[in-house]
Amino acid sequence: MPPKAKVNKQDIINAALNIVKTNGVEAVNARSLASTLGCSTQPIFSNFKSMEELEEAAIFAAYQIYLGFLKAETESDKYPKYKAFGMAYIRFAREEKELFKLLFMRNRTSEDLSPSPDFNESVELIAKSHNINKEKATLMHLEMWVFVHGIGTMLATSFLPLDEEAISKMISDVYQGIRSRLLAEEK
């Protein structure tokens, strides 16, 4: 009898992501992972101290997928870089609904909520392009992110179907409105 194939950490993370994508985060447990991997639960707990540790690894892997969306959208040059970030966030919500929910629609009260590198880069882009201070740029980005998150949430939950052209126009309208207000305050 040939030896059983070893199940490694990446196999388990990939299986967790596949379960999330097809059945939602609630469907991820040791039994569903073992079934997906065709093994017992032993390799899962040999590779991870707990399901919480596995969840952290899956969230990190999902975030890497999200960063791939950001990279692809900015490299497409279809939109200015800052707008491309918002459009990528929304595309991720539309195409990877369950991963979007995992990353951006979970209770994060016990997590470190320090700004992420992409948040900081967005603030820097706004500050430079409008010659405003970091505080105002942070406020502008936060207001834009809340708006974009709302659209993403509507798409991820199939609440409201919106096409890319309508979304692009709405983002531009809201951006220009917030920008005009902040620049008027500078005068």
JOLINGI-V114458 format. One record per pair of residues at least 12 apart in sequence whose C-alpha atoms are under 7 Angstrom apart, sorted by sequence separation. I is the first residue (numbers start at 0). J is the second residue. If there is no record, write none. Layout:
BEGIN
I/J
I/J
END
This chain:
BEGIN
15/27
122/136
69/84
72/87
122/137
15/32
14/32
69/87
122/140
68/87
121/140
14/35
14/36
68/91
65/91
143/174
11/43
6/42
61/98
8/46
139/177
7/46
81/121
16/57
15/57
81/124
12/56
58/102
12/57
99/155
89/147
92/151
96/155
89/150
93/154
85/147
89/151
92/154
93/155
88/151
92/155
23/97
20/97
24/101
19/97
20/98
19/98
END
